[in-house]
Amino acid sequence: MAVPVFEEYEPAPDCDCPGCVLQRRALAAGEHPAAHGCRRALVLVTAAGVVLGGGAAQPAAADSAADARSGSAGVPGMSAAARTADAPETATSTEPDNEQGGRGELHGRPLPGPAGKPAAPVTPATTRAEIINRAKVWVEAEVPYSMSTYWTDGYRQDCSGYVSMAWGLTTNEWTGSLAQFATEIKREELQPGDILLFHNPANPTKGSHVTLFGGWTDYTHESYTAYEQTKPATRRQTTPMAYWNNSDKYLAYRYKGVTSATAPEEPAEPATPTTPTTPPAPTTPPAPTTPAPPAADAFPGARSFGPGANNAHVTRLGQMLVKRGGKRFYAKGPGPVWGEADRKATQAFQLAQGWRGTAADGLPGAHTWKLLVTGKGKNIPAAVPAPAAAPAKPEPATPVAAPSPGQAPAVPPFPGFGVFRPGVSSPDVTRLGKQLVARGFGRHYTKGPGPVWGEADRRNVEAFQLAQGWRGADADGYPGPETWRRLFAPAPAKA
């Protein structure tokens, strides 16, 4: 009986059909997908030989034994587990399914090499500022989350594709391969551009995720600014260390190709060799003190700002903000102790750049700092007289002086964003917590509520925001004016 011939097809690099995706994953894992079909074919051929009289069965068995000595079913390098495993009805990949796409080239580029396997990992050099700036591009574009589609830059639109893009990798990686491009570090050593990675090798679909570290949000190091690709789209928001769930399983990594802030300026020194004839040139090395200003101008890190911060960087921030139109926010100072005036002035500057949401939270990041230090960006606009009439709105509270029996209580004025931040103590936090409990959103309190803002407050606020139908950054657990208004507004009367 003639043995059927099986042709092997290499997967197309830009095809998203299940077959090509499956083959590319198997190639990345080191196994050729055709092995599954070959094993099943040999079983069928052998069985057919037995039924037809045994004459064809012996050669088939002999061929099978010969193939087993060279690998498995004619495919060199097949693992022992793969040889003994019974072939399933549907071809499967040796690489487990995961919440991201598999490792592969950037979308639109051909797979290198005759075997179609990805090239050896490379770590292009980059700076922390470049990493964060690339990450902000997707945040501003609100790139939608997807495990199978690619953004215009060729990177896959999932969490690991996002980090691959931010690091400037030449390939699309996944949570199971990102660690080979980085060095594990301690959490307290985290700096902007590093990552927090959780990969579940047993089942990557159960919690595997990666976030890009953007800096600490306060001196306690209990939360940080996370850049991440998640549903529905790329976001930047304050996140508890290391994540909302599986926190203890996340590991901190630093990209191997990251360079210091001053390193890119060193190549400028070869300009001095233009005067090799002047031996006294070595006396000019004091000139390398010129790189010092950029070092002084480097972003000191998010941990330098926020409630409880007390350092010279806060003073300098305030001075720069005053020069850019923020003097009206300071009754005195600026000074080294972080206060509400610093937050409001910073937020006003961020809003002047056209930023909104979490990008204008009043806490300076690397980009805000760079614009202030270099004198770039837009200045804080002068106060418009019209808003001065706005404070008249709280006057509806005056009816409280003569409330009628059936009149609903007035909504108290929103105390400001700075009150609801980790470690801040305020009676408004207690007031918020009690109202959450009264509205049926207090299940995360084990005691209290109390005056110090904590994770229980944030999670209860988040539950209330989700109940309003809000999602993403609109339901981050931090109350804004609208959350406050809805929470304290009289509950609708039951019919």
SEMAR-155920 format. One record per residue (C-alpha): residue in three letters; x, y, z. Coordinates in steps of 0.2 Angstrom, whole numbers, padded with zeros to 4 digits, always signed. Example, Ala and Ser with C-alpha at 12.3 -4.5 7.8 and 13.67 -1.06 7.14 Angstrom:
// residues 2
ALA+0062-0022+0039;SER+0068-0005+0036;
//
This chain:
// residues 495
MET+0000+0000+0000;ALA+0007+0017-0004;VAL+0011+0028+0011;PRO+0004+0045+0010;VAL+0016+0060+0007;PHE+0015+0074+0020;GLU+0021+0091+0014;GLU+0027+0103+0028;TYR+0022+0121+0026;GLU+0031+0136+0035;PRO+0019+0148+0044;ALA+0016+0165+0036;PRO+0024+0178+0047;ASP+0009+0190+0045;CYS-0005+0178+0045;ASP-0017+0177+0060;CYS-0026+0161+0055;PRO-0026+0148+0069;GLY-0015+0136+0059;CYS-0001+0149+0056;VAL-0002+0155+0074;LEU-0001+0138+0081;GLN+0014+0134+0070;ARG+0023+0150+0075;ARG+0021+0146+0093;ALA+0027+0128+0091;LEU+0043+0134+0081;ALA+0046+0147+0095;ALA+0045+0132+0108;GLY+0058+0122+0098;GLU+0046+0109+0091;HIS+0039+0107+0073;PRO+0020+0107+0072;ALA+0021+0093+0059;ALA+0027+0081+0072;HIS+0009+0079+0079;GLY+0002+0075+0062;CYS+0016+0063+0058;ARG+0014+0053+0074;ARG-0005+0051+0070;ALA-0001+0046+0052;LEU+0011+0032+0058;VAL-0002+0025+0070;LEU-0015+0025+0056;VAL-0003+0017+0043;THR+0002+0004+0055;ALA-0016+0000+0059;ALA-0021-0001+0041;GLY-0006-0013+0038;VAL-0012-0025+0051;VAL-0030-0025+0044;LEU-0023-0028+0026;GLY-0013-0043+0031;GLY+0002-0038+0040;GLY+0013-0037+0025;ALA+0014-0018+0025;ALA+0013-0017+0044;GLN+0031-0024+0047;PRO+0040-0011+0036;ALA+0029+0003+0044;ALA+0034-0003+0061;ALA+0053-0004+0056;ASP+0052+0013+0049;SER+0044+0019+0065;ALA+0058+0011+0075;ALA+0071+0019+0064;ASP+0063+0036+0066;ALA+0062+0034+0084;ARG+0081+0032+0085;SER+0084+0048+0076;GLY+0071+0058+0085;SER+0052+0054+0083;ALA+0042+0050+0068;GLY+0055+0057+0057;VAL+0056+0074+0065;PRO+0073+0076+0073;GLY+0075+0082+0091;MET+0057+0077+0097;SER+0056+0076+0116;ALA+0053+0059+0124;ALA+0037+0065+0131;ALA+0031+0070+0114;ARG+0035+0053+0107;THR+0025+0043+0120;ALA+0010+0055+0121;ASP-0005+0050+0111;ALA-0009+0062+0097;PRO-0025+0071+0101;GLU-0039+0074+0088;THR-0034+0093+0087;ALA-0016+0098+0085;THR-0009+0107+0101;SER+0006+0117+0104;THR+0020+0113+0117;GLU+0019+0131+0122;PRO+0004+0133+0134;ASP-0009+0146+0130;ASN-0007+0163+0138;GLU-0015+0179+0140;GLN-0004+0186+0127;GLY+0002+0181+0109;GLY+0017+0170+0108;ARG+0035+0176+0105;GLY+0038+0182+0087;GLU+0045+0196+0076;LEU+0037+0213+0074;HIS+0021+0213+0063;GLY+0025+0215+0045;ARG+0043+0208+0046;PRO+0048+0191+0039;LEU+0054+0177+0051;PRO+0073+0176+0049;GLY+0082+0160+0045;PRO+0078+0145+0035;ALA+0068+0137+0049;GLY+0057+0152+0052;LYS+0063+0153+0070;PRO+0065+0170+0079;ALA+0082+0177+0079;ALA+0093+0177+0095;PRO+0087+0189+0108;VAL+0095+0207+0107;THR+0094+0221+0119;PRO+0095+0238+0110;ALA+0102+0252+0121;THR+0090+0264+0128;THR+0087+0277+0142;ARG+0074+0277+0155;ALA+0067+0293+0148;GLU+0065+0285+0131;ILE+0056+0270+0139;ILE+0043+0281+0148;ASN+0041+0292+0133;ARG+0037+0277+0122;ALA+0025+0270+0135;LYS+0016+0287+0135;VAL+0013+0286+0116;TRP+0001+0272+0118;VAL-0007+0279+0134;GLU-0011+0295+0124;ALA-0017+0285+0109;GLU-0028+0274+0120;VAL-0022+0258+0111;PRO-0036+0245+0113;TYR-0031+0229+0121;SER-0029+0213+0109;MET-0019+0197+0109;SER-0020+0195+0091;THR-0019+0212+0083;TYR-0004+0224+0081;TRP-0002+0243+0082;THR+0005+0253+0069;ASP+0022+0252+0076;GLY+0022+0233+0074;TYR+0020+0228+0092;ARG+0006+0216+0098;GLN-0007+0225+0108;ASP-0006+0215+0124;CYS+0004+0218+0141;SER+0020+0209+0135;GLY+0019+0217+0117;TYR+0017+0234+0126;VAL+0033+0231+0137;SER+0042+0225+0121;MET+0038+0241+0113;ALA+0043+0252+0128;TRP+0060+0243+0129;GLY+0062+0245+0110;LEU+0065+0226+0108;THR+0066+0220+0090;THR+0053+0206+0094;ASN+0036+0204+0101;GLU+0039+0195+0118;TRP+0027+0187+0131;THR+0028+0185+0149;GLY+0037+0168+0148;SER+0052+0176+0138;LEU+0053+0194+0144;ALA+0065+0189+0159;GLN+0079+0184+0147;PHE+0080+0202+0142;ALA+0082+0208+0160;THR+0090+0206+0177;GLU+0080+0202+0192;ILE+0081+0216+0206;LYS+0074+0220+0223;ARG+0058+0229+0223;GLU+0065+0244+0233;GLU+0078+0246+0219;LEU+0064+0249+0206;GLN+0066+0264+0194;PRO+0056+0271+0180;GLY+0057+0259+0165;ASP+0059+0243+0175;ILE+0045+0231+0176;LEU+0035+0220+0188;LEU+0032+0203+0180;PHE+0021+0188+0185;HIS+0022+0173+0174;ASN+0013+0157+0179;PRO+0022+0143+0170;ALA+0009+0130+0176;ASN-0005+0140+0167;PRO+0000+0157+0159;THR-0019+0161+0157;LYS-0021+0162+0176;GLY-0015+0179+0181;SER+0001+0181+0170;HIS+0004+0200+0168;VAL+0017+0213+0167;THR+0017+0232+0171;LEU+0030+0245+0167;PHE+0036+0254+0183;GLY+0034+0273+0181;GLY+0039+0279+0199;TRP+0034+0279+0217;THR+0018+0289+0221;ASP+0023+0292+0239;TYR+0037+0290+0252;THR+0029+0274+0259;HIS+0032+0264+0243;GLU+0016+0256+0245;SER+0010+0261+0228;TYR+0017+0266+0211;THR+0013+0273+0194;ALA+0010+0259+0183;TYR+0010+0259+0164;GLU+0001+0244+0157;GLN-0009+0237+0142;THR-0025+0229+0149;LYS-0043+0230+0144;PRO-0050+0240+0137;ALA-0035+0251+0133;THR-0017+0256+0138;ARG-0018+0266+0154;ARG-0007+0275+0167;GLN-0013+0274+0185;THR-0008+0273+0203;THR-0007+0254+0208;PRO-0003+0246+0224;MET+0013+0237+0225;ALA+0015+0225+0216;TYR-0002+0223+0208;TRP-0021+0222+0213;ASN-0020+0203+0214;ASN-0006+0190+0215;SER+0005+0204+0222;ASP+0017+0192+0231;LYS+0021+0183+0215;TYR+0027+0198+0205;LEU+0046+0199+0202;ALA+0055+0216+0198;TYR+0066+0216+0183;ARG+0078+0229+0175;TYR+0081+0229+0156;LYS+0098+0224+0152;GLY+0100+0237+0138;VAL+0095+0252+0149;THR+0109+0266+0151;SER+0111+0280+0164;ALA+0105+0297+0160;THR+0122+0304+0158;ALA+0129+0290+0147;PRO+0122+0297+0131;GLU+0132+0313+0134;GLU+0148+0305+0135;PRO+0151+0303+0116;ALA+0151+0322+0115;GLU+0169+0321+0123;PRO+0177+0314+0107;ALA+0175+0332+0101;THR+0190+0337+0111;PRO+0202+0325+0100;THR+0200+0339+0087;THR+0214+0347+0097;PRO+0227+0333+0100;THR+0241+0344+0096;THR+0238+0354+0112;PRO+0244+0343+0126;PRO+0237+0355+0139;ALA+0220+0349+0134;PRO+0221+0337+0148;THR+0219+0352+0159;THR+0202+0355+0151;PRO+0194+0339+0159;PRO+0186+0351+0171;ALA+0175+0354+0156;PRO+0167+0337+0159;THR+0158+0346+0173;THR+0147+0352+0160;PRO+0138+0335+0160;ALA+0134+0339+0178;PRO+0119+0351+0175;PRO+0110+0337+0165;ALA+0113+0326+0180;ALA+0106+0339+0192;ASP+0091+0342+0180;ALA+0087+0323+0179;PHE+0071+0318+0186;PRO+0073+0314+0205;GLY+0060+0300+0205;ALA+0041+0300+0209;ARG+0046+0296+0227;SER+0052+0314+0230;PHE+0035+0321+0228;GLY+0018+0318+0236;PRO+0011+0318+0254;GLY+0025+0317+0267;ALA+0039+0322+0255;ASN+0051+0334+0262;ASN+0067+0338+0251;ALA+0075+0351+0240;HIS+0067+0344+0225;VAL+0050+0350+0231;THR+0057+0367+0233;ARG+0064+0367+0216;LEU+0048+0361+0208;GLY+0038+0375+0216;GLN+0051+0388+0210;MET+0050+0382+0192;LEU+0031+0381+0193;VAL+0030+0399+0200;LYS+0041+0405+0185;ARG+0028+0396+0173;GLY+0013+0405+0180;GLY+0009+0396+0196;LYS+0013+0409+0209;ARG-0006+0411+0213;PHE-0006+0394+0221;TYR+0007+0398+0234;ALA+0002+0409+0249;LYS+0020+0408+0254;GLY+0035+0398+0249;PRO+0038+0387+0239;GLY+0046+0376+0252;PRO+0053+0359+0254;VAL+0038+0351+0262;TRP+0025+0344+0249;GLY+0008+0352+0251;GLU-0008+0355+0242;ALA-0001+0371+0234;ASP+0012+0360+0225;ARG-0001+0348+0219;LYS-0013+0361+0212;ALA+0001+0371+0204;THR+0008+0355+0196;GLN-0010+0350+0190;ALA-0012+0367+0183;PHE+0004+0365+0173;GLN-0001+0347+0167;LEU-0018+0353+0162;ALA-0010+0367+0152;GLN-0001+0354+0141;GLY-0018+0347+0137;TRP-0016+0332+0148;ARG-0032+0324+0156;GLY-0036+0311+0169;THR-0022+0302+0177;ALA-0010+0311+0167;ALA-0015+0327+0176;ASP-0016+0321+0194;GLY-0005+0334+0201;LEU+0010+0323+0204;PRO+0025+0327+0193;GLY+0032+0313+0182;ALA+0048+0312+0171;HIS+0039+0321+0157;THR+0032+0335+0168;TRP+0049+0338+0176;LYS+0058+0338+0159;LEU+0046+0352+0152;LEU+0049+0362+0168;VAL+0068+0360+0168;THR+0070+0364+0149;GLY+0057+0378+0149;LYS+0047+0369+0136;GLY+0028+0367+0135;LYS+0015+0379+0139;ASN+0014+0390+0154;ILE+0000+0390+0167;PRO-0014+0402+0160;ALA-0019+0416+0171;ALA-0034+0413+0182;VAL-0050+0417+0174;PRO-0061+0429+0184;ALA-0077+0419+0180;PRO-0072+0404+0191;ALA-0072+0416+0206;ALA-0091+0416+0204;ALA-0091+0397+0205;PRO-0089+0396+0224;ALA-0106+0404+0225;LYS-0113+0387+0220;PRO-0109+0379+0238;GLU-0122+0392+0244;PRO-0136+0379+0241;ALA-0129+0372+0258;THR-0137+0387+0266;PRO-0154+0380+0265;VAL-0148+0368+0278;ALA-0150+0383+0290;ALA-0169+0381+0288;PRO-0172+0364+0282;SER-0190+0359+0279;PRO-0196+0341+0285;GLY-0195+0333+0268;GLN-0180+0342+0261;ALA-0164+0332+0256;PRO-0148+0337+0264;ALA-0136+0347+0253;VAL-0121+0339+0245;PRO-0105+0344+0255;PRO-0091+0353+0244;PHE-0078+0341+0236;PRO-0062+0343+0247;GLY-0050+0340+0233;PHE-0040+0326+0225;GLY-0025+0328+0237;VAL-0035+0322+0252;PHE-0038+0304+0245;ARG-0020+0298+0243;PRO-0010+0284+0252;GLY-0005+0290+0270;VAL-0016+0306+0270;SER-0026+0309+0286;SER-0041+0319+0285;PRO-0059+0320+0293;ASP-0065+0320+0275;VAL-0058+0302+0273;THR-0069+0297+0288;ARG-0084+0306+0281;LEU-0082+0297+0264;GLY-0080+0280+0272;LYS-0096+0282+0283;GLN-0106+0288+0267;LEU-0099+0273+0258;VAL-0105+0261+0272;ALA-0122+0270+0272;ARG-0124+0267+0253;GLY-0120+0249+0255;PHE-0102+0250+0248;GLY-0092+0246+0264;ARG-0088+0228+0263;HIS-0070+0230+0262;TYR-0069+0238+0279;THR-0063+0226+0293;LYS-0063+0241+0305;GLY-0067+0259+0304;PRO-0069+0268+0293;GLY-0056+0280+0299;PRO-0047+0296+0295;VAL-0031+0289+0286;TRP-0034+0284+0268;GLY-0030+0266+0264;GLU-0033+0252+0252;ALA-0050+0248+0260;ASP-0056+0265+0256;ARG-0050+0264+0238;ARG-0058+0247+0235;ASN-0075+0253+0242;VAL-0074+0269+0231;GLU-0070+0258+0216;ALA-0085+0247+0219;PHE-0096+0262+0220;GLN-0089+0269+0204;LEU-0091+0252+0195;ALA-0110+0253+0201;GLN-0111+0269+0191;GLY-0107+0260+0175;TRP-0089+0268+0174;ARG-0074+0258+0168;GLY-0055+0259+0166;ALA-0048+0275+0173;ASP-0065+0282+0178;ALA-0066+0268+0191;ASP-0049+0268+0199;GLY-0055+0270+0217;TYR-0050+0288+0219;PRO-0065+0300+0221;GLY-0067+0315+0210;PRO-0080+0329+0211;GLU-0093+0318+0201;THR-0090+0303+0212;TRP-0092+0314+0228;ARG-0108+0322+0221;ARG-0116+0305+0217;LEU-0111+0297+0233;PHE-0118+0311+0244;ALA-0133+0315+0233;PRO-0149+0309+0241;ALA-0153+0291+0236;PRO-0168+0290+0225;ALA-0184+0286+0234;LYS-0190+0268+0232;ALA-0207+0266+0224;
//
